[in-house]
Amino acid sequence: MSVSTDSPLKILIAEDSPTQAQRLRHILERQGYTVAVAGNGRQALEMAPAFAPALIVSDVVMPEMDGYELVRRIKDDARLCDTPIILVTTMSDPQDVIRGLECGADNFVLKPYEERYLIGRVRYVLANREFHQPQDGGLGVELYFNSKRHYITAGRLQILNLLLSTYDAAIQRNKELQHSKEELQSLNARLEGANRELESFSYSVSHDLRAPLRSINGYSQMLARDSASTLSPEARRYLGIITDASVQMDQLIDDLLEFSRMGRAELRESIVDPEALAREVVQTLDRANEGRTIVWQIAPLPPVLGDASMLRQVFANLLGNAVKYTRPRDPARIEISSAGEEDGRVVVSVRDNGVGFDMQYADRLFGVFQRLHRADEFEGTGIGLASVRRIVERHGGRVWAEGRPGEGATFHFTLGRPVAGEAE
């Protein structure tokens, strides 16, 4: 029920946000109140004597004079001390309640508020104005909170109303948190279902794509073997292109599946020795590149917190790239080291003396299917570095690169340190 328009009550709003002030004004004017708006506490203090509001609704955080100081000034003014004041606050700190009691606020409204809740609070405070007894202000209560002494001199009813409004706000916040928790649980369940469907879809698609690829590759090889004497050199070249393309497509499917899996796989964190992972990968790459001269330099690396399997993939992709792009060099030089820390996280670097890249294209390096060199120069699907970024970001770190054409490249990534005393 709206307030009678025969004798509308006046409400003064102190709010530095024009958007919030206009919203609050609109809500109150629709209920039949006469509303004035001040842009901060100082303006509200200046307007209050002439406007003579029945209620003041004030934000807490404002320039020049905040809500707490406004309440103190109003309560110290003999002309205004009976005017009830509602503080609108996020109440993110328990100390807010103590500060409200100390300054003499009458009520709290928690941000963000529902219109219905705000109107109910305003009506309650206005309805109880007549029970406000200034002579009761002599009551003194001494209390200690967070190891600090506080002396509260507000009236009994004022203290009771403020504490009840705080309790009501806490219940309201708890309801909101419970609702958010239920929504989050529902979203998580839907996300898990979507992930299962995506995984099933991915493997189904990979199977359906591989079947025709196997046919293309198999029949191309049979044709090349059985009809080699009757095919022209140009036809044999065409068959070779078909075979190579089918092999590349098969590798692309594998890489895409791995990239997708890295985004969905559960992160199994433990204390990891990155130096040991790097050496494992180096041994594998050395066996696969017999005949090449590759000089490896592996500096001591500090332990990190992460998923060992995923981090092994990071080293496999980065070191594999380094081997590939140093192919024109003899000897190839690849260095793995720790470049200190960034924001408390270990920085690991992989440096090579390969063909390098132009830094103006550095932002493209970690995108899916992004390549800075032609396929006939260096093989690849353009997914390896995208996987590196996905894994590192899932570990809360970042990855970046530096390079110059013809002068090699350096890839850096950050990983968290183990928590002190954490068991391996």
C-alpha positions in Angstrom: 0.0 0.0 0.0 1.4 3.4 -1.0 1.8 6.3 1.4 -1.1 8.8 1.3 -0.3 11.7 -1.0 -2.3 14.2 1.2 0.7 14.7 3.4 3.7 12.9 1.8 6.6 12.2 4.0 10.0 13.6 3.0 13.0 11.3 2.4 16.5 12.6 1.7 18.9 10.4 -0.3 22.7 10.7 0.0 24.2 8.8 -2.9 27.2 9.7 -5.1 26.2 7.3 -7.9 23.7 9.1 -10.2 22.4 5.8 -11.4 21.8 4.4 -8.0 20.4 7.7 -6.7 17.8 7.8 -9.6 16.8 4.2 -9.1 16.3 4.8 -5.4 14.4 8.0 -6.0 12.1 6.3 -8.5 11.3 3.5 -6.1 10.4 5.9 -3.3 8.5 8.4 -5.3 6.3 5.6 -6.7 5.4 4.9 -3.1 4.2 8.5 -2.6 7.2 10.0 -0.8 8.7 13.4 -1.5 12.3 12.8 -2.3 15.4 15.0 -2.5 18.9 13.8 -3.6 22.3 14.9 -2.3 25.5 13.8 -4.2 27.5 13.1 -1.0 27.3 13.3 2.8 28.3 17.0 3.0 25.6 18.1 0.6 23.1 16.0 2.5 24.1 17.7 5.8 23.6 21.1 4.2 20.2 20.2 2.7 18.8 18.5 5.8 17.8 21.5 8.0 15.7 23.2 5.3 14.3 20.0 3.7 13.4 18.6 7.2 13.3 14.9 6.1 11.3 12.3 8.0 14.1 9.8 7.0 17.5 9.9 5.5 18.8 7.0 3.3 22.5 7.2 2.8 25.2 5.3 1.0 28.3 4.5 3.1 31.1 5.0 0.7 31.0 8.6 -0.7 33.5 11.4 -1.5 34.0 14.4 0.9 31.9 12.9 3.7 31.0 9.2 4.0 27.8 7.7 5.4 29.2 7.1 8.9 30.3 10.7 9.3 27.0 12.0 8.0 25.2 10.0 10.7 27.4 11.4 13.4 26.8 15.0 12.3 23.0 14.4 12.0 22.8 12.9 15.5 24.9 15.7 17.0 22.6 18.4 15.5 19.8 19.3 17.9 17.5 20.1 15.0 18.0 16.7 13.2 19.0 14.3 15.9 15.5 12.6 15.9 15.7 11.9 12.2 16.2 8.2 11.6 18.9 7.2 9.1 19.2 4.0 7.0 22.7 3.1 5.7 22.8 1.3 2.4 26.0 -0.9 2.3 27.5 -4.1 1.0 28.4 -4.9 4.7 31.4 -6.9 3.5 33.2 -6.6 6.9 31.8 -7.3 10.4 33.4 -4.1 11.5 30.6 -2.3 9.4 28.1 -3.2 12.1 30.3 -1.8 14.9 30.8 1.4 13.0 27.1 1.7 12.4 26.4 1.3 16.1 29.2 3.8 17.0 27.9 6.5 14.8 24.2 6.0 15.7 22.7 4.6 12.5 19.1 3.3 12.9 19.1 0.6 10.2 21.0 -1.2 7.4 19.9 -2.1 3.9 22.2 -4.6 2.2 23.4 -4.0 -1.4 22.3 -5.2 -3.8 18.7 -4.9 -2.6 15.3 -5.9 -3.9 12.7 -3.2 -4.3 10.2 -5.0 -2.0 12.8 -5.4 0.7 13.9 -1.7 0.6 10.3 -0.5 0.8 9.6 -2.8 3.7 12.6 -1.4 5.6 11.7 2.2 4.9 8.1 1.7 6.1 9.3 -0.1 9.2 11.7 2.7 10.2 9.1 5.5 9.5 6.4 3.6 11.5 8.7 3.3 14.5 9.8 7.0 14.5 7.4 7.8 17.3 9.0 5.2 19.6 12.4 6.9 19.2 13.4 8.4 22.6 16.4 10.7 22.5 16.7 10.8 26.3 17.5 7.1 26.1 20.8 8.0 24.4 22.7 8.0 27.7 22.9 4.3 27.7 26.5 3.3 27.3 27.8 -0.1 26.3 31.5 -1.0 26.2 32.6 -3.9 24.1 35.7 -5.3 22.5 35.7 -6.5 18.9 38.7 -7.6 16.9 40.9 -6.6 19.8 39.6 -3.0 19.8 37.6 -1.2 22.4 34.2 0.3 21.3 31.9 2.5 23.3 28.3 2.6 22.1 26.0 5.4 23.3 23.0 4.8 21.0 19.5 4.4 22.5 18.1 1.0 23.4 15.6 0.9 20.6 18.2 2.2 18.1 20.6 -0.5 19.1 17.9 -3.2 18.9 16.7 -2.0 15.5 20.2 -1.8 14.1 21.1 -5.3 15.3 17.8 -6.7 14.0 18.4 -5.2 10.6 21.9 -6.6 10.6 20.5 -10.0 11.5 17.9 -9.7 8.8 20.5 -8.7 6.3 22.6 -11.7 7.2 19.6 -14.0 6.7 19.0 -12.3 3.3 22.6 -12.7 2.3 22.6 -16.4 3.4 19.5 -17.0 1.3 21.2 -15.4 -1.7 24.3 -17.5 -1.1 22.2 -20.7 -0.8 20.4 -19.8 -4.0 23.7 -19.2 -5.8 25.1 -22.5 -4.4 22.1 -24.4 -5.8 22.5 -22.6 -9.2 26.2 -23.4 -9.2 25.5 -27.1 -8.4 22.9 -27.2 -11.2 25.4 -25.6 -13.7 28.2 -27.9 -12.6 25.9 -30.9 -13.3 25.0 -29.6 -16.7 28.6 -28.8 -17.4 29.7 -32.4 -16.5 26.9 -33.7 -18.7 28.0 -31.5 -21.6 31.6 -32.5 -21.1 30.7 -36.2 -21.3 28.7 -35.6 -24.5 31.5 -33.6 -26.0 34.0 -36.3 -25.2 31.8 -38.9 -26.7 31.2 -36.7 -29.7 34.9 -36.1 -30.2 35.8 -39.7 -30.2 32.9 -40.6 -32.5 33.9 -37.9 -34.9 37.5 -39.0 -34.8 36.5 -42.6 -35.6 34.2 -41.5 -38.4 36.9 -39.3 -39.9 39.7 -41.9 -39.6 37.7 -44.6 -41.5 37.7 -42.8 -44.8 41.3 -41.6 -44.2 42.5 -45.2 -43.8 40.8 -46.1 -47.1 42.3 -43.2 -48.9 45.8 -44.0 -47.5 45.5 -47.7 -48.1 44.2 -47.6 -51.6 46.7 -44.9 -52.5 49.6 -47.1 -51.4 48.1 -50.1 -53.2 47.7 -48.1 -56.4 51.3 -46.8 -56.1 52.6 -50.4 -55.5 50.5 -52.3 -58.1 50.5 -49.7 -60.9 53.9 -48.1 -60.4 55.1 -49.2 -63.8 52.1 -47.9 -65.7 51.8 -44.5 -63.9 53.5 -41.4 -65.2 55.8 -39.6 -62.9 53.2 -36.9 -62.5 50.6 -39.4 -61.4 53.0 -40.9 -58.9 53.6 -37.4 -57.5 49.8 -36.9 -57.2 49.5 -40.2 -55.3 52.3 -39.1 -53.0 50.5 -35.9 -52.2 47.3 -37.8 -51.4 49.2 -40.2 -49.1 51.0 -37.3 -47.3 47.8 -35.4 -46.9 46.0 -38.3 -45.4 48.8 -38.9 -42.9 48.8 -35.2 -42.0 45.0 -35.3 -41.5 45.3 -38.3 -39.2 47.9 -36.4 -37.1 45.6 -33.3 -37.1 42.8 -35.4 -35.6 45.1 -36.8 -32.9 46.3 -33.3 -32.1 42.8 -31.9 -31.9 41.6 -34.7 -29.6 44.6 -34.1 -27.4 43.9 -30.3 -27.3 40.3 -31.0 -26.4 41.3 -33.5 -23.7 43.7 -31.0 -22.1 40.8 -28.6 -21.5 38.6 -31.2 -19.9 41.0 -33.6 -18.1 41.1 -33.4 -14.3 44.1 -31.6 -12.9 46.0 -34.0 -10.6 48.4 -31.7 -8.8 51.5 -32.9 -7.0 55.0 -31.7 -6.4 56.7 -32.1 -9.8 60.4 -32.1 -10.8 60.4 -30.2 -14.1 64.1 -31.0 -14.7 63.4 -34.7 -14.6 60.5 -34.2 -17.1 62.7 -32.2 -19.4 65.4 -34.9 -19.4 62.8 -37.6 -20.2 61.6 -35.7 -23.2 65.2 -34.9 -24.3 66.0 -38.6 -24.3 63.0 -39.4 -26.5 63.8 -36.6 -28.9 67.5 -37.7 -29.2 66.4 -41.2 -30.2 64.1 -39.8 -32.8 66.7 -37.5 -34.3 69.8 -39.7 -34.6 72.3 -38.3 -37.0 71.7 -34.7 -35.9 74.0 -32.7 -33.7 71.9 -31.2 -30.9 73.6 -29.6 -27.9 71.3 -29.7 -24.9 71.9 -27.5 -21.9 69.6 -28.3 -18.9 70.0 -26.0 -15.9 68.7 -27.0 -12.5 65.0 -26.3 -12.2 63.2 -25.8 -8.9 60.2 -28.1 -8.0 56.8 -26.9 -9.0 53.2 -27.7 -8.3 51.3 -29.2 -11.1 50.0 -32.2 -13.1 53.1 -34.2 -14.1 51.4 -35.7 -17.2 50.3 -32.4 -18.5 53.6 -30.7 -17.8 55.4 -33.5 -19.6 53.3 -32.5 -22.6 54.3 -28.9 -22.3 58.0 -29.9 -22.4 57.3 -32.3 -25.3 55.7 -29.6 -27.4 58.2 -26.9 -26.6 61.3 -29.0 -27.0 59.8 -30.7 -30.1 59.3 -27.3 -31.6 62.9 -26.3 -30.7 64.2 -29.5 -32.4 62.1 -28.8 -35.5 63.0 -25.2 -36.0 66.7 -25.7 -35.4 66.9 -28.2 -38.2 69.0 -25.8 -40.4 71.5 -25.4 -37.6 74.6 -27.5 -37.1 75.0 -27.8 -34.2 71.5 -27.0 -32.9 71.6 -25.5 -29.4 68.6 -25.9 -27.0 68.7 -24.6 -23.5 66.2 -25.3 -20.7 66.6 -23.0 -17.6 64.8 -21.1 -14.9 64.6 -17.4 -15.4 63.8 -16.5 -11.8 60.3 -15.7 -10.6 57.2 -13.7 -11.6 54.7 -12.9 -8.9 56.0 -15.7 -6.8 55.8 -18.3 -9.6 58.7 -20.1 -11.2 59.6 -19.0 -14.7 60.8 -21.8 -17.0 62.5 -20.9 -20.3 63.3 -22.9 -23.4 65.7 -21.2 -25.7 67.0 -22.3 -29.2 69.2 -21.0 -32.0 66.7 -21.9 -34.7 65.1 -19.8 -37.4 63.2 -17.6 -34.9 60.2 -15.5 -35.8 59.1 -11.9 -36.2 57.8 -10.4 -32.9 55.0 -8.6 -34.6 53.3 -12.0 -35.1 54.0 -13.2 -31.6 50.3 -13.0 -30.6 49.5 -15.6 -33.2 51.9 -18.2 -31.9 49.6 -19.7 -29.4 46.4 -19.8 -31.4 44.9 -23.0 -32.8 46.1 -23.7 -36.4 48.3 -20.6 -36.3 51.7 -21.1 -38.1 54.4 -18.6 -38.9 56.2 -20.8 -41.4 55.1 -22.6 -44.5 54.2 -26.3 -44.3 56.7 -27.2 -47.0 59.5 -25.6 -44.7 58.5 -27.1 -41.4 55.8 -29.8 -40.8 53.1 -29.4 -38.1 49.4 -28.9 -37.4 49.6 -25.6 -35.5 48.1 -27.0 -32.3 51.1 -27.8 -30.2 51.7 -24.3 -28.8 47.9 -23.8 -28.3 48.0 -26.9 -26.1 51.0 -25.5 -24.2 49.0 -22.3 -23.4 45.9 -24.2 -22.4 47.9 -26.4 -20.0 49.9 -23.6 -18.5 46.8 -21.4 -18.0 45.0 -24.3 -16.3 47.9 -24.3 -13.9 47.3 -20.6 -13.2 50.4 -19.4 -15.1 51.1 -17.6 -18.4 53.2 -18.3 -21.4 54.9 -15.9 -23.8 57.7 -15.9 -26.4 60.5 -13.8 -27.7 62.4 -14.1 -31.0 64.1 -12.6 -34.0 64.1 -14.0 -37.5 67.2 -16.1 -38.0 68.3 -15.6 -34.4 66.3 -18.2 -32.5 63.4 -18.1 -30.1 62.8 -18.3 -26.4 59.6 -19.6 -24.8 58.8 -18.7 -21.2 56.0 -20.1 -18.9 55.2 -19.8 -15.2 54.2 -22.4 -12.7 53.4 -22.3 -9.0 55.7 -23.3 -6.2 54.7 -26.0 -3.9 53.1 -24.9 -0.6 55.6 -25.1 2.3 55.3 -28.4 4.1 53.2 -30.0 1.5 53.7 -33.7 1.1 54.8 -35.1 -2.2 
